[in-house]
Amino acid sequence: MNKERAIELKVGIVTLAAIIIFIIGMSLSSDMTVTDSQIVNFRFPNSGGIKQSSPVMVNGVKRGSVVTVKNDGPTVLISAEIDDLSDFKTDASARITILEITGGKKIDVFPGRSSDLFSPHNEIPGTTPGDIAELVAMFGEVADNAKNLIQSLDTITSVTAELLGDKNTTVQLREIISNTNSTMARMNRFLANNLGDIDATVANLKTISEELKLSFSKNSPKIDSLIIKFDQTVDYTSGLLKTAESAISKSDLLLDDLNHISNAVSQGEGLANKLIYDKKFANNLDSTMTRLNELIKKLDEHGVNVNVRLGTRP
């Protein structure tokens, strides 16, 4: 009897264990799908708290997990194993977010909307928005800045109170306010008294502007003619200037020739050089010319006595 009860107990325990294993197996098999997984690389500016085995969610549905997290230059390269990439496009992007409020991080993947499919050889760019810790640190910095701001406001308030508490300052402020009110009242009175004149001046300015436009439109052909004549005059003047330049260049050539002649006369040995530069020759020539003049005068006065013998000797 004891052996039969022991056998029944063993059979019951085995049966219960089998049922439990069957239930567990069924629950696990319902979550498991047979798909081809691939490794996809994500490029993030920092790790953002992602660790190995962190889940990878696609549109809020888990589709893989993180395999490696490593630094790659100034960025972080995260590799993840993802079951299905059929809906991934070339403009796919990723973002690291909080898995739960209590802790943990996940990668949210946005497959994209491009018409071209994503290649596993490419990388998916990602961003790491600020988490609670960064927000707390930011609030701490803001609190410090707020504290400094409150201290500055306190200082400004105390200085303002001191200024307002000073009777001289209060009197001066009152005088400034009074003068400002008086000035504004004078300006208002001036505008009120001269409003008609101001309107008339504006109207006159409009009239003058219209008259100027009308005059310009009427005299526009004359102005164009004057401009054309001015251009012609400028062209004629330019021709005169060119002619003057040519004459000046020819004058320079003539002066050069005269300079060469002068140098030749001054440096040569001809008659001109002796006439100009040889004083002795000049004196002799002058004396000869004087004697020749006297001879001509005598010949004119007394004539020429010619004694000619023909055929005999003297």
C-alpha positions as CSV (number, residue, x, y, z in Angstrom):
1,M,0.0,0.0,0.0
2,N,2.8,2.4,0.8
3,K,4.6,1.5,-2.4
4,E,1.5,2.2,-4.5
5,R,1.0,5.6,-2.8
6,A,4.7,6.4,-3.4
7,I,4.4,5.5,-7.1
8,E,1.2,7.6,-7.4
9,L,3.0,10.5,-5.7
10,K,5.9,10.2,-8.1
11,V,3.5,10.1,-11.1
12,G,1.7,13.1,-9.8
13,I,4.9,15.1,-9.3
14,V,6.1,14.1,-12.8
15,T,2.8,15.0,-14.4
16,L,2.7,18.3,-12.6
17,A,6.2,19.1,-13.7
18,A,5.3,18.2,-17.3
19,I,2.3,20.5,-17.2
20,I,4.4,23.3,-15.8
21,I,7.1,22.8,-18.4
22,F,4.5,22.6,-21.2
23,I,2.9,25.9,-20.0
24,I,6.3,27.6,-19.8
25,G,7.3,26.3,-23.2
26,M,4.0,27.5,-24.8
27,S,4.4,30.9,-23.3
28,L,8.0,31.2,-24.5
29,S,7.2,29.9,-27.9
30,S,4.4,32.5,-28.3
31,D,7.0,35.2,-27.9
32,M,9.6,33.7,-30.2
33,T,9.6,34.1,-33.9
34,V,11.9,32.6,-36.4
35,T,13.5,35.5,-38.4
36,D,16.8,36.3,-40.0
37,S,18.6,38.8,-37.7
38,Q,21.3,41.2,-39.0
39,I,23.8,43.5,-37.4
40,V,23.1,47.2,-37.8
41,N,25.5,50.0,-36.8
42,F,24.3,53.2,-35.1
43,R,26.3,56.4,-34.9
44,F,25.6,58.6,-31.8
45,P,27.4,61.6,-30.4
46,N,27.6,59.8,-27.0
47,S,26.5,56.5,-25.5
48,G,23.6,58.1,-23.7
49,G,23.6,55.4,-21.0
50,I,23.1,52.5,-23.6
51,K,24.6,49.2,-22.5
52,Q,24.9,45.7,-24.0
53,S,21.6,43.9,-24.3
54,S,19.6,47.2,-24.2
55,P,16.5,46.8,-26.3
56,V,16.1,48.3,-29.8
57,M,12.6,49.4,-30.5
58,V,11.1,50.1,-34.0
59,N,8.0,52.2,-33.8
60,G,7.6,51.2,-30.2
61,V,8.0,47.4,-30.9
62,K,11.1,45.5,-29.7
63,R,13.0,44.1,-32.6
64,G,16.5,43.5,-31.3
65,S,19.1,44.3,-28.7
66,V,22.4,46.1,-28.4
67,V,25.5,43.9,-29.0
68,T,28.5,46.3,-28.6
69,V,29.1,49.9,-27.5
70,K,32.5,51.4,-28.2
71,N,34.1,54.8,-28.8
72,D,34.9,55.6,-32.4
73,G,36.8,58.9,-32.6
74,P,34.7,61.8,-31.3
75,T,31.5,59.7,-31.6
76,V,30.2,56.4,-30.3
77,L,29.5,53.4,-32.5
78,I,26.7,51.1,-31.3
79,S,26.1,47.7,-33.0
80,A,22.7,46.0,-32.5
81,E,21.2,42.8,-33.7
82,I,17.8,43.4,-35.4
83,D,15.5,40.7,-36.6
84,D,13.9,42.4,-39.7
85,L,15.1,45.3,-41.9
86,S,12.5,45.0,-44.6
87,D,10.9,48.3,-43.6
88,F,14.1,50.3,-43.1
89,K,14.7,53.2,-45.5
90,T,17.8,55.2,-46.4
91,D,16.6,58.1,-44.2
92,A,16.2,56.0,-41.1
93,S,17.2,57.6,-37.8
94,A,17.5,56.6,-34.2
95,R,17.2,58.2,-30.8
96,I,18.2,57.1,-27.3
97,T,15.4,57.4,-24.8
98,I,14.5,56.2,-21.3
99,L,13.2,52.7,-21.1
100,E,11.5,53.1,-17.7
101,I,11.1,55.9,-15.2
102,T,13.1,53.9,-12.7
103,G,16.0,53.5,-15.1
104,G,17.4,51.9,-18.2
105,K,17.8,53.1,-21.8
106,K,16.6,52.0,-25.2
107,I,17.2,52.8,-28.8
108,D,14.1,54.0,-30.7
109,V,14.5,53.5,-34.5
110,F,12.4,55.5,-37.0
111,P,12.5,53.5,-40.3
112,G,12.1,56.5,-42.5
113,R,9.9,57.3,-45.5
114,S,12.3,57.3,-48.5
115,S,11.6,55.1,-51.4
116,D,15.1,53.5,-51.3
117,L,15.7,50.6,-48.9
118,F,18.4,50.7,-46.2
119,S,21.6,48.7,-46.6
120,P,23.0,47.0,-43.5
121,H,26.5,48.2,-44.7
122,N,25.5,51.7,-43.9
123,E,25.1,53.4,-40.5
124,I,22.0,54.9,-39.0
125,P,22.6,58.4,-37.5
126,G,21.2,58.9,-34.0
127,T,20.7,61.6,-31.4
128,T,20.8,61.5,-27.6
129,P,18.3,64.0,-26.1
130,G,18.8,65.1,-22.5
131,D,17.6,62.7,-19.8
132,I,16.4,63.4,-16.3
133,A,20.0,63.6,-14.9
134,E,20.9,66.3,-17.5
135,L,17.7,68.1,-16.7
136,V,18.5,68.0,-13.0
137,A,22.0,69.3,-13.7
138,M,20.5,72.0,-15.9
139,F,18.0,73.0,-13.2
140,G,21.0,73.2,-10.8
141,E,22.8,75.6,-13.1
142,V,19.6,77.6,-13.6
143,A,19.2,77.7,-9.8
144,D,22.7,79.1,-9.4
145,N,22.0,81.7,-12.1
146,A,18.7,82.5,-10.4
147,K,20.4,83.0,-7.1
148,N,22.9,85.4,-8.7
149,L,20.0,87.2,-10.4
150,I,18.2,87.5,-7.1
151,Q,21.3,88.9,-5.4
152,S,21.7,91.4,-8.3
153,L,18.0,92.4,-8.0
154,D,18.5,92.8,-4.2
155,T,21.5,95.0,-4.8
156,I,19.5,97.1,-7.3
157,T,16.6,97.3,-5.0
158,S,18.7,98.5,-2.1
159,V,20.5,101.1,-4.3
160,T,17.1,102.3,-5.6
161,A,15.8,102.5,-2.1
162,E,18.8,104.6,-1.1
163,L,18.4,106.9,-4.0
164,L,14.7,107.3,-3.4
165,G,15.4,107.9,0.3
166,D,17.7,110.8,-0.5
167,K,15.7,114.0,-0.5
168,N,18.0,115.7,-3.0
169,T,17.5,112.8,-5.5
170,T,13.7,112.9,-4.9
171,V,13.7,116.6,-5.5
172,Q,15.7,116.3,-8.7
173,L,13.5,113.5,-10.0
174,R,10.5,115.6,-9.4
175,E,12.1,118.5,-11.2
176,I,13.0,116.3,-14.1
177,I,9.4,115.0,-14.3
178,S,8.0,118.5,-14.0
179,N,10.4,119.8,-16.8
180,T,9.4,116.8,-19.0
181,N,5.7,117.5,-18.5
182,S,6.3,121.2,-19.2
183,T,8.3,120.4,-22.4
184,M,5.6,118.0,-23.6
185,A,2.9,120.7,-22.9
186,R,4.9,123.3,-24.9
187,M,5.3,120.9,-27.7
188,N,1.6,120.1,-27.7
189,R,0.8,123.8,-27.7
190,F,3.3,124.5,-30.5
191,L,1.8,121.7,-32.6
192,A,-1.7,122.9,-31.9
193,N,-0.9,126.5,-32.8
194,N,1.1,125.7,-35.9
195,L,-0.8,122.7,-37.2
196,G,-2.3,124.7,-40.0
197,D,1.1,126.1,-41.0
198,I,2.6,122.6,-41.0
199,D,-0.2,121.3,-43.1
200,A,0.3,124.2,-45.5
201,T,4.0,123.6,-45.7
202,V,3.4,119.9,-46.5
203,A,0.9,120.9,-49.2
204,N,3.4,123.4,-50.6
205,L,6.1,120.7,-50.7
206,K,3.8,118.4,-52.5
207,T,3.0,121.1,-55.0
208,I,6.6,121.9,-55.6
209,S,7.4,118.3,-56.1
210,E,4.6,117.9,-58.7
211,E,5.8,121.1,-60.5
212,L,9.4,119.8,-60.5
213,K,8.2,116.5,-62.0
214,L,6.1,118.4,-64.6
215,S,8.9,120.7,-65.5
216,F,11.3,117.8,-65.8
217,S,8.9,116.0,-68.1
218,K,8.5,119.1,-70.3
219,N,12.2,119.9,-70.6
220,S,13.4,116.4,-70.9
221,P,13.9,116.7,-74.7
222,K,15.9,119.9,-74.3
223,I,18.0,118.3,-71.5
224,D,18.7,115.4,-73.8
225,S,19.7,117.7,-76.6
226,L,22.0,119.6,-74.3
227,I,23.6,116.4,-73.2
228,I,24.1,115.3,-76.8
229,K,25.7,118.7,-77.6
230,F,27.9,118.5,-74.5
231,D,29.1,115.1,-75.7
232,Q,29.9,116.5,-79.1
233,T,31.8,119.3,-77.6
234,V,33.7,116.9,-75.4
235,D,34.6,114.9,-78.5
236,Y,35.7,118.0,-80.4
237,T,37.8,119.2,-77.4
238,S,39.4,115.7,-77.3
239,G,40.3,116.1,-81.0
240,L,41.8,119.5,-80.3
241,L,43.8,118.2,-77.4
242,K,45.1,115.4,-79.7
243,T,46.1,118.0,-82.3
244,A,47.8,120.1,-79.6
245,E,49.7,117.1,-78.4
246,S,50.9,116.4,-82.0
247,A,52.0,120.1,-82.4
248,I,53.8,120.0,-79.1
249,S,55.6,116.8,-80.1
250,K,56.6,118.4,-83.5
251,S,57.8,121.5,-81.6
252,D,59.9,119.3,-79.4
253,L,61.4,117.8,-82.5
254,L,62.1,121.3,-84.0
255,L,63.8,122.3,-80.7
256,D,65.9,119.2,-80.8
257,D,67.0,120.0,-84.4
258,L,67.8,123.6,-83.3
259,N,69.7,122.3,-80.4
260,H,71.7,120.0,-82.6
261,I,72.5,122.9,-85.0
262,S,73.5,125.1,-82.1
263,N,75.8,122.3,-80.8
264,A,77.3,121.8,-84.3
265,V,77.9,125.5,-84.7
266,S,79.4,125.9,-81.2
267,Q,81.6,122.7,-81.5
268,G,82.5,122.9,-85.2
269,E,85.3,124.9,-87.1
270,G,83.3,126.4,-90.0
271,L,82.6,130.0,-90.9
272,A,79.6,130.3,-88.6
273,N,81.5,129.1,-85.6
274,K,84.3,131.7,-86.3
275,L,81.8,134.4,-86.9
276,I,80.0,133.8,-83.6
277,Y,82.7,132.4,-81.3
278,D,86.1,133.6,-82.8
279,K,86.6,137.2,-81.6
280,K,89.9,137.7,-83.5
281,F,88.3,136.6,-86.7
282,A,85.4,138.8,-86.1
283,N,87.6,141.8,-85.4
284,N,89.6,141.1,-88.6
285,L,86.5,140.7,-90.6
286,D,85.1,143.9,-89.1
287,S,88.4,145.7,-90.0
288,T,88.4,144.3,-93.5
289,M,84.8,145.4,-94.0
290,T,85.7,148.9,-92.8
291,R,88.6,149.2,-95.2
292,L,86.5,147.9,-98.1
293,N,83.9,150.4,-97.3
294,E,86.5,153.2,-97.3
295,L,87.9,151.9,-100.6
296,I,84.5,151.9,-102.2
297,K,83.9,155.5,-101.0
298,K,87.2,156.7,-102.6
299,L,86.5,154.9,-105.8
300,D,83.2,156.6,-105.8
301,E,84.8,160.0,-105.2
302,H,87.9,159.9,-107.4
303,G,87.2,157.1,-109.8
304,V,89.8,154.7,-111.2
305,N,92.9,155.8,-113.1
306,V,94.0,153.1,-115.4
307,N,97.3,153.3,-117.3
308,V,97.5,150.7,-120.0
309,R,100.3,150.1,-122.4
310,L,99.8,147.8,-125.3
311,G,102.7,146.2,-127.2
312,T,105.6,148.0,-125.2
313,R,107.2,147.5,-122.0
314,P,107.5,150.2,-119.4
